[in-house]
Structures are given as C-alpha cells and as structure tokens.
Amino acid sequence: MKKIIITLIAILATACALYAQETIDVLYLKNGSIIRGTITEIIPEEHVKIMTADSSIFVYDMDEVLKITKETAQSAKQESPFNKHKGYFGMVKVTFPYFFTGVDIVNGYRFCPQFAIGGGIGLQVVEYSAIGIPLYLHLRSDIIAKRVSPYFALDLGINFIPGFAAPIYLSPQAGVSFNVGKKYRMTAGIDAPFLLFENVISICPGFSLGFCF
C-alpha cells in the first residue's frame, strides 16, 4: 500500500511539473491589447490567426501586431478558467452511500490543478445506528485546468467505529468539478469506500457533493 501511495504522488507531481511547463502564445497589439491563446496560422507580413481559451478565433493583420511571445501557463493563471491553481485547499463533502450518510472535511495544499494533497476527517452514520469516524490522507487530481473538469481522488486511512477494531479505510472517487464564482468549486461524483476488516471487505458505493474553497 505504501508503494501505491508513493507511485500516485509521483505521477501527480509529474503532472504538476508538465502543467507548469506548458506555454501559450501571446500577441501584443499596437493598440495596447494583449491576446493569449494558441496561434493556429501565421503568414509573415500578412496576418496571424490565434485561438483563445474559450475556442474563439481572431485574425489580425501583421501591421497591427507589435510583438509575439510565449509565456508559461503558470504565469498566465489569472486568465485561465480554472480558479484554484495553487495554495490552500479545503473541502466540505456530503456522501450518500448505500447504507450510511457521511460528512467530511479536508484541509490541504494544492500544488497545481492536477495535484492536491491533504488530511481529512469524517463523521458517518451507519444504517444500524453505528457511528464511524474516518481519519485519512486525501489525494486529488482535477484532470484539466478548465471551468469544468473530471476529477479522481483517493482517501486512505482508518475508520474508527465503536465496538469494532479500527478497519482500514480506502475510498476511490471520481466525478466532475466546476467553478462557482471566482474562488470556489463544487464537486459531484461517485465514492466507493472500502472497509477492510480482518476477514471481511465491506464496499459502500454512493454519491457525493462537495464544496471546495
């Protein structure tokens, strides 16, 4: 299990490094405008065609262009539609699995859209009135830096249930995250928590809604 966690962190860290190295084209126009995107066509002394992040295409005569440069995606993050690039990561999530309801709180750090890591704690009410308190490591990746992005996440830790030896808690998750305003994101997905007792594996798939800040 330790090797799996190390491998996941290495993969997500590599994705961060690749993201930071991504470049975009920048047109500086003589009228003071700055256009960022991907140049799809350029004919010297005639015109340049550029596609912006929202897939709009603009064509400018070369006489209008002051200069053409490139910059990294990280330096252009203010123009990117993904609103939580780097820094503190927090999430409150409600889950509705097959036979219990839970609330989780996660606090951590986002290194880039593709990699966030943190610690989480939850409170679960099981159908037969037992209470579970999972304590876990949270790994998360929003796959693309867009307003709407698929995500994958993994929780790994221990679930404290009175009357039971604390079982290993493993919860893979997948779904969609999307911007809410300029600072927040919502998530909607499917969680499939596993409780690993000595000789029993309990699987509790269900839906989840989260608020990221």
PLY file of the C-alpha trace (Angstrom):
ply
format ascii 1.0
element vertex 213
property float x
property float y
property float z
element edge 212
property int vertex1
property int vertex2
end_header
0.00 0.00 0.00
2.87 2.36 0.80
4.33 1.78 -2.67
0.94 2.58 -4.25
0.72 5.92 -2.41
4.29 6.85 -3.36
3.59 5.95 -7.00
0.39 8.04 -7.07
2.16 11.05 -5.57
4.98 10.71 -8.11
2.51 10.58 -11.02
0.56 13.61 -9.80
3.76 15.58 -9.11
4.91 14.85 -12.66
1.58 16.15 -13.97
2.17 19.36 -11.98
5.62 19.76 -13.49
4.28 19.29 -17.00
1.46 21.75 -16.33
3.90 24.39 -15.09
5.96 23.98 -18.27
3.02 24.42 -20.65
3.29 27.56 -22.76
0.77 29.75 -24.55
1.17 32.25 -27.35
0.79 35.96 -26.60
0.06 38.70 -29.12
0.87 42.27 -28.14
-1.07 44.62 -30.41
-0.09 48.18 -31.21
-3.38 49.43 -29.75
-2.34 48.08 -26.33
-4.42 44.89 -26.37
-2.89 41.58 -25.26
-4.32 38.36 -26.70
-3.41 34.97 -25.21
-4.09 31.62 -26.81
-2.69 29.27 -29.45
-1.51 30.57 -32.81
-3.08 28.37 -35.47
-1.76 30.19 -38.53
0.82 32.85 -39.23
1.77 34.28 -42.62
4.70 36.71 -42.41
3.85 40.26 -43.49
0.18 39.29 -43.90
-1.76 38.04 -40.87
-1.77 35.88 -37.75
-4.65 33.71 -36.50
-4.99 32.86 -32.80
-7.47 30.69 -30.86
-8.20 31.77 -27.27
-9.05 29.57 -24.27
-12.80 29.78 -24.99
-12.18 28.50 -28.57
-12.79 31.91 -30.17
-10.61 32.58 -33.24
-9.23 36.03 -34.06
-7.31 37.19 -37.13
-5.01 40.23 -37.07
-3.02 41.90 -39.81
0.69 41.82 -39.08
0.63 45.63 -39.25
-1.49 45.55 -36.06
0.96 43.32 -34.16
3.71 44.83 -32.02
5.30 41.53 -30.99
4.60 37.82 -30.48
5.89 35.98 -27.41
5.23 32.90 -25.30
4.61 32.56 -21.58
4.07 29.64 -19.23
0.59 28.57 -18.22
1.56 29.28 -14.60
2.36 32.94 -15.35
-0.95 33.27 -17.20
-3.04 31.63 -14.50
-5.11 34.76 -13.92
-6.53 34.32 -17.42
-7.12 30.58 -17.02
-10.70 29.41 -16.42
-9.60 27.09 -13.57
-9.98 29.17 -10.41
-7.97 27.19 -7.83
-4.45 26.83 -9.22
-2.23 26.75 -6.18
-2.34 27.27 -2.43
-4.53 26.21 0.47
-7.13 23.60 -0.41
-10.23 22.97 1.69
-13.32 20.88 1.06
-16.57 20.01 2.81
-18.29 16.96 1.36
-21.55 15.12 1.96
-21.79 11.48 0.87
-24.85 9.30 0.32
-23.57 5.72 0.04
-25.78 2.66 0.04
-26.28 2.25 3.78
-24.75 5.27 5.52
-24.59 9.06 5.26
-21.43 10.98 5.96
-19.90 14.45 6.20
-16.18 15.00 5.56
-13.82 17.94 5.99
-10.48 18.04 4.15
-7.66 20.55 4.60
-4.53 20.51 2.48
-2.49 22.17 -0.24
-2.97 22.35 -4.00
0.29 22.31 -5.94
-1.46 22.67 -9.32
-4.87 21.74 -10.76
-3.66 18.18 -11.27
-2.39 17.57 -7.72
-3.70 18.37 -4.25
-2.91 16.54 -1.01
-4.40 16.90 2.44
-5.77 15.30 5.56
-9.42 14.53 6.15
-11.78 13.58 8.93
-15.39 12.49 8.65
-18.49 11.56 10.57
-20.59 8.67 9.27
-23.97 7.45 10.49
-24.45 3.80 9.52
-27.88 2.31 8.83
-27.84 0.23 12.01
-27.08 3.35 14.11
-23.32 2.86 14.44
-21.06 5.90 14.18
-17.89 5.89 12.10
-15.09 8.47 12.25
-12.70 8.05 9.31
-9.30 9.72 9.53
-7.38 9.68 6.26
-4.89 11.01 3.73
-6.59 12.67 0.74
-5.01 12.67 -2.75
-6.77 14.55 -5.52
-6.38 15.41 -9.21
-8.58 17.69 -11.32
-7.54 16.36 -14.70
-7.78 19.52 -16.82
-7.44 23.20 -15.89
-10.90 24.20 -17.12
-14.09 25.61 -15.61
-15.46 22.06 -15.69
-13.08 19.15 -15.15
-13.26 15.44 -14.40
-11.50 14.50 -11.17
-10.13 11.46 -9.40
-9.43 11.22 -5.69
-8.33 8.64 -3.15
-8.78 8.56 0.64
-6.63 6.16 2.64
-6.70 5.81 6.41
-8.56 4.23 9.33
-12.25 4.32 10.24
-12.92 4.33 13.98
-16.21 2.51 14.68
-17.12 1.87 18.35
-17.23 -1.84 19.10
-15.03 -2.80 16.15
-11.30 -2.99 15.63
-10.46 0.08 13.54
-10.68 -1.13 9.93
-8.54 0.15 7.09
-10.46 2.80 5.15
-9.96 3.09 1.38
-12.19 5.28 -0.79
-11.55 5.80 -4.52
-13.64 8.60 -6.03
-14.41 10.02 -9.47
-16.68 12.74 -10.78
-16.84 16.30 -12.10
-15.70 19.57 -10.53
-16.77 23.02 -11.70
-16.27 26.69 -10.84
-18.68 28.51 -8.55
-17.78 32.18 -8.81
-14.13 33.24 -8.90
-12.85 31.47 -5.79
-14.83 28.28 -5.22
-15.56 24.94 -6.87
-18.25 22.30 -6.47
-17.85 18.58 -6.99
-20.38 15.89 -7.86
-19.26 12.30 -8.09
-19.31 8.69 -7.04
-17.46 7.42 -3.96
-16.73 3.73 -3.39
-15.41 3.43 0.18
-13.97 0.09 1.29
-13.79 -1.01 4.92
-11.15 -3.72 5.30
-11.69 -5.77 8.47
-9.58 -8.83 9.30
-11.54 -11.24 7.13
-14.26 -9.03 5.67
-14.32 -6.39 2.94
-17.30 -4.05 3.04
-17.96 -1.86 -0.04
-20.36 1.09 0.20
-20.69 2.89 -3.18
-22.75 6.05 -3.37
-23.00 9.68 -4.45
-21.18 12.72 -3.08
-21.46 16.50 -3.28
-18.55 18.72 -2.27
-17.73 22.40 -1.83
-14.08 23.37 -2.36
-12.58 26.61 -1.06
0 1
1 2
2 3
3 4
4 5
5 6
6 7
7 8
8 9
9 10
10 11
11 12
12 13
13 14
14 15
15 16
16 17
17 18
18 19
19 20
20 21
21 22
22 23
23 24
24 25
25 26
26 27
27 28
28 29
29 30
30 31
31 32
32 33
33 34
34 35
35 36
36 37
37 38
38 39
39 40
40 41
41 42
42 43
43 44
44 45
45 46
46 47
47 48
48 49
49 50
50 51
51 52
52 53
53 54
54 55
55 56
56 57
57 58
58 59
59 60
60 61
61 62
62 63
63 64
64 65
65 66
66 67
67 68
68 69
69 70
70 71
71 72
72 73
73 74
74 75
75 76
76 77
77 78
78 79
79 80
80 81
81 82
82 83
83 84
84 85
85 86
86 87
87 88
88 89
89 90
90 91
91 92
92 93
93 94
94 95
95 96
96 97
97 98
98 99
99 100
100 101
101 102
102 103
103 104
104 105
105 106
106 107
107 108
108 109
109 110
110 111
111 112
112 113
113 114
114 115
115 116
116 117
117 118
118 119
119 120
120 121
121 122
122 123
123 124
124 125
125 126
126 127
127 128
128 129
129 130
130 131
131 132
132 133
133 134
134 135
135 136
136 137
137 138
138 139
139 140
140 141
141 142
142 143
143 144
144 145
145 146
146 147
147 148
148 149
149 150
150 151
151 152
152 153
153 154
154 155
155 156
156 157
157 158
158 159
159 160
160 161
161 162
162 163
163 164
164 165
165 166
166 167
167 168
168 169
169 170
170 171
171 172
172 173
173 174
174 175
175 176
176 177
177 178
178 179
179 180
180 181
181 182
182 183
183 184
184 185
185 186
186 187
187 188
188 189
189 190
190 191
191 192
192 193
193 194
194 195
195 196
196 197
197 198
198 199
199 200
200 201
201 202
202 203
203 204
204 205
205 206
206 207
207 208
208 209
209 210
210 211
211 212
